[in-house]
Structures are given as structure tokens and as C-alpha cells.
């Protein structure tokens, strides 16, 4: 785990590993009881066999830790694709999950089109 600094202030930590590894380290070392975990926005949809990685990570977070969590992916592998709509949608979704919760044993894996934010 490496501290990440912007020019004049601490900004967070950089952790190398799978999403599940990062969540485990964050919960054990950094955050005592997070209200929600949001991973992503990663490029490329979580479909077909690729869906197994976030589902395993989601299952660990939800079933073993009991923390509502969202895995958010952009439906584009183009790293220059506009993710502003996906970011806004994911923020609204996280707010809704915080307010209403999720059913037990729910795995929330969201694939979002690469659209420009209309705001």
C-alpha cells in the first residue's frame, strides 16, 4: 500500500491487486465500517466469463462482510471514452442504495453505456 499525494496534500492510497484484495485491505487497515463500497468505473462490460471476477468480489463483500456494494463498468474498452454519464449514474445509484438498501445476498453489477452527460 502506497500513499498517493497530489502536489500539496494527501489524496489516498494506491493498492495493487484484485478489487476483492483492495476491499479486504481497505476494510482491515483503513475503514472500520463503510456504509457502501463502489468499485469501478472500469472499462469494458462485465459479461460472459468476465462477470465471474466482479461477482466473486461482490460475493465476498456482500455475503461475508454484509456491506452493500456496486461494481460499475463502462460498455467500452476505449480508455478515451466519456465516463461522465456512468459516473453520474453510479453516484445516483449509490445514493439510492444508501437510502433504500439492497436485498440480502444481492450482487449488484452494473454495465453502463459510454454516453456523454447531458447536464
C-alpha positions, 0 to 999 in steps of 0.5 A: 500500500502506497500513499498517493499525494497530489502536489500539496496534500494527501489524496489516498492510497494506491493498492495493487491487486484484485478489487476483492484484495483492495476491499479486504485491505481497505476494510482491515487497515483503513475503514472500520465500517463503510456504509457502501463500497463502489468499485469501478468505473472500469472499462469494458462490460462485465459479461460472459466469463468476465462477470465471474471476477466482479461477482466473486468480489461482490460475493465476498463483500456482500455475503461475508462482510454484509456491506452493500456494494456496486461494481460499475463498468463502462460498455467500452474498452476505449480508455478515451471514452466519456465516463461522465454519464456512468459516473453520474449514474453510479453516484445516483445509484449509490445514493439510492442504495444508501437510502433504500438498501439492497436485498440480502445476498444481492450482487449488484453489477452494473454495465453502463453505456459510454454516453456523454452527460447531458447536464 
